[in-house]
């Protein structure tokens, strides 16, 4: 007999202990099947393997060059005097100072950019100047300094304060 999901079970009297009969009730449990959970594979983090590359040694072959094809390269001797020109002038932020002239590697058509040492000091040193030269300073290789041309003597260090209009 079942009533509302309860089962009534009567236990028989235990003849040995002379105990009265007991009434025991139990609930029946309905077994409900849950839908199977979908198992998803855990995603593995993708890591890029980078091989530490060692610099490769590249074998180079040099072809034998006939001695007639090799030209002598003029190396400046350590005894060559160094001529240094320093211009003390503030040409403004973002501007450059150039020098033009005649003699050695200078010309009047295109200037050579001087090195900026401090905000108001520009320098050009060369061991290629072997003779006296005439020169002039230019801002951005366009605006000429005022006054006469400057004469540089080979091997000297000269300091100038050029003026620009």
Backbone torsions as a table, in degrees:
resi	resn	phi	psi	omega
1	UNK	NA	128.4	177.9
2	UNK	-127.8	135.2	175.6
3	UNK	-129.5	124.5	176.8
4	UNK	44.4	47.1	175.0
5	UNK	80.8	5.7	179.6
6	UNK	-105.2	138.0	175.1
7	UNK	-106.8	131.0	177.6
8	UNK	-103.6	125.7	-177.9
9	UNK	-120.2	127.4	177.3
10	UNK	-100.8	131.0	177.8
11	UNK	-95.7	138.2	178.5
12	UNK	-73.6	152.7	-178.7
13	UNK	-68.9	132.4	179.8
14	UNK	-80.9	112.7	-175.2
15	UNK	-72.1	-21.0	-176.2
16	UNK	-79.3	-32.8	-175.0
17	UNK	-101.9	-6.0	-176.6
18	UNK	52.6	46.1	177.3
19	UNK	-99.6	148.9	179.1
20	UNK	-71.5	164.4	-179.7
21	UNK	-67.6	144.9	179.2
22	UNK	-115.8	148.5	178.9
23	UNK	-107.5	127.4	-177.8
24	UNK	-125.2	135.3	178.0
25	UNK	-120.0	143.2	179.3
26	UNK	-130.9	150.3	175.3
27	UNK	-96.9	136.7	176.0
28	UNK	-91.0	136.3	-179.8
29	UNK	-100.3	133.3	175.5
30	UNK	-83.5	134.6	179.3
31	UNK	-91.5	117.9	179.8
32	UNK	-108.7	122.8	178.8
33	UNK	-85.3	128.1	177.0
34	UNK	-88.5	145.7	177.4
35	UNK	-62.5	142.6	-177.5
36	UNK	-63.3	130.8	179.1
37	UNK	-72.9	137.4	179.5
38	UNK	-75.9	128.1	177.7
39	UNK	-89.2	126.0	177.4
40	UNK	-108.8	138.3	-179.9
41	UNK	-70.2	136.5	178.0
42	UNK	-66.1	132.3	-179.6
43	UNK	-76.6	133.0	177.7
44	UNK	-89.5	139.8	178.1
45	UNK	-70.1	132.0	-179.8
46	UNK	-83.0	122.2	177.2
47	UNK	-118.5	136.7	178.7
48	UNK	-90.8	130.2	177.2
49	UNK	-92.1	123.2	177.6
50	UNK	-110.4	125.2	-180.0
51	UNK	-83.0	130.9	176.1
52	UNK	-75.8	113.6	-175.5
53	UNK	-90.4	135.0	175.5
54	UNK	-93.7	146.2	179.1
55	UNK	-59.8	130.5	-178.5
56	UNK	-81.9	143.0	174.7
57	UNK	-86.9	122.2	-178.6
58	UNK	-103.1	122.9	178.5
59	UNK	-80.6	126.6	178.9
60	UNK	-118.4	140.4	177.6
61	UNK	-106.7	136.4	175.7
62	UNK	-111.8	130.8	-179.4
63	UNK	-79.0	147.7	177.8
64	UNK	-71.1	126.1	-178.5
65	UNK	-105.9	127.4	178.2
66	UNK	-60.6	144.9	-176.4
67	UNK	-62.9	-21.8	178.6
68	UNK	-68.7	-27.0	-176.3
69	UNK	-85.1	-16.4	-178.0
70	UNK	-82.8	125.6	178.8
71	UNK	-99.5	144.0	177.3
72	UNK	-73.0	127.9	179.3
73	UNK	-96.5	127.4	-179.3
74	UNK	-75.6	113.0	177.9
75	UNK	-96.4	135.2	177.4
76	UNK	-66.5	127.9	-178.7
77	UNK	-74.0	154.6	-178.7
78	UNK	-68.9	-13.8	179.6
79	UNK	-87.2	-6.8	-179.9
80	UNK	-66.0	133.4	179.0
81	UNK	-72.2	144.5	178.3
82	UNK	-97.8	125.1	177.3
83	UNK	-98.9	127.9	-178.1
84	UNK	-123.1	130.8	176.8
85	UNK	-118.5	127.0	177.9
86	UNK	-121.2	128.8	177.3
87	UNK	-114.3	121.3	178.8
88	UNK	-100.3	98.5	-179.5
89	UNK	-158.4	142.9	175.9
90	UNK	-97.1	111.0	-176.8
91	UNK	-94.4	2.3	179.1
92	UNK	94.5	150.7	-178.4
93	UNK	-63.1	131.3	177.3
94	UNK	88.8	-4.3	179.1
95	UNK	-99.5	160.2	-179.7
96	UNK	-124.1	155.6	176.6
97	UNK	-110.2	132.6	-179.8
98	UNK	-119.5	163.5	175.9
99	UNK	-131.6	136.4	176.0
100	UNK	-126.5	156.9	178.9
101	UNK	177.6	-166.9	176.6
102	UNK	-123.6	145.8	-178.3
103	UNK	100.7	153.7	-179.2
104	UNK	52.8	-127.4	-178.9
105	UNK	-101.7	13.3	177.6
106	UNK	-91.7	152.9	171.3
107	UNK	-147.3	166.9	-176.6
108	UNK	-87.4	-6.6	-177.4
109	UNK	-91.4	-32.5	-177.4
110	UNK	-143.3	132.7	-176.6
111	UNK	-88.5	166.8	175.5
112	UNK	-108.9	130.8	-177.9
113	UNK	-71.4	133.4	178.3
114	UNK	-90.5	157.2	179.9
115	UNK	-83.9	133.5	178.5
116	UNK	-85.8	111.8	-177.8
117	UNK	-90.0	-47.8	175.6
118	UNK	-135.7	173.1	-178.3
119	UNK	-56.1	-25.3	-179.5
120	UNK	-126.5	30.1	178.7
121	UNK	-141.5	129.4	-178.6
122	UNK	-124.5	143.8	-172.2
123	UNK	-137.7	143.1	172.3
124	UNK	-138.4	122.2	177.3
125	UNK	-120.9	139.2	-179.6
126	UNK	-152.5	138.5	173.8
127	UNK	-99.0	0.7	-179.9
128	UNK	-83.8	-14.3	-179.4
129	UNK	-79.1	111.1	-176.8
130	UNK	-110.2	-7.3	-176.3
131	UNK	-138.3	167.7	176.6
132	UNK	-68.6	138.1	-179.5
133	UNK	-131.9	158.7	172.7
134	UNK	-105.3	142.4	-178.8
135	UNK	-152.9	171.3	177.9
136	UNK	-151.2	154.2	-179.2
137	UNK	-97.5	149.6	177.9
138	UNK	-138.2	143.0	172.5
139	UNK	-89.5	126.6	179.8
140	UNK	54.7	26.8	179.4
141	UNK	59.1	27.9	179.7
142	UNK	-131.9	-43.9	-173.9
143	UNK	-97.1	116.0	-176.3
144	UNK	-78.7	147.2	173.0
145	UNK	-73.0	153.2	-179.5
146	UNK	-84.8	162.0	177.5
147	UNK	96.2	-175.1	-176.8
148	UNK	-78.7	167.5	176.3
149	UNK	-66.1	150.6	179.3
150	UNK	-95.0	139.2	177.8
151	UNK	-106.9	121.9	178.6
152	UNK	-103.8	135.7	175.9
153	UNK	-103.9	139.8	-177.9
154	UNK	-58.7	134.7	175.8
155	UNK	84.1	1.7	-179.1
156	UNK	-98.4	158.7	172.4
157	UNK	-113.1	115.8	-176.0
158	UNK	-120.3	141.4	179.0
159	UNK	-117.7	129.9	-178.7
160	UNK	-127.2	155.7	172.7
161	UNK	-124.5	83.1	-176.5
162	UNK	-70.0	152.3	178.1
163	UNK	-114.0	143.8	179.3
164	UNK	-126.6	140.0	180.0
165	UNK	-90.1	NA	NA
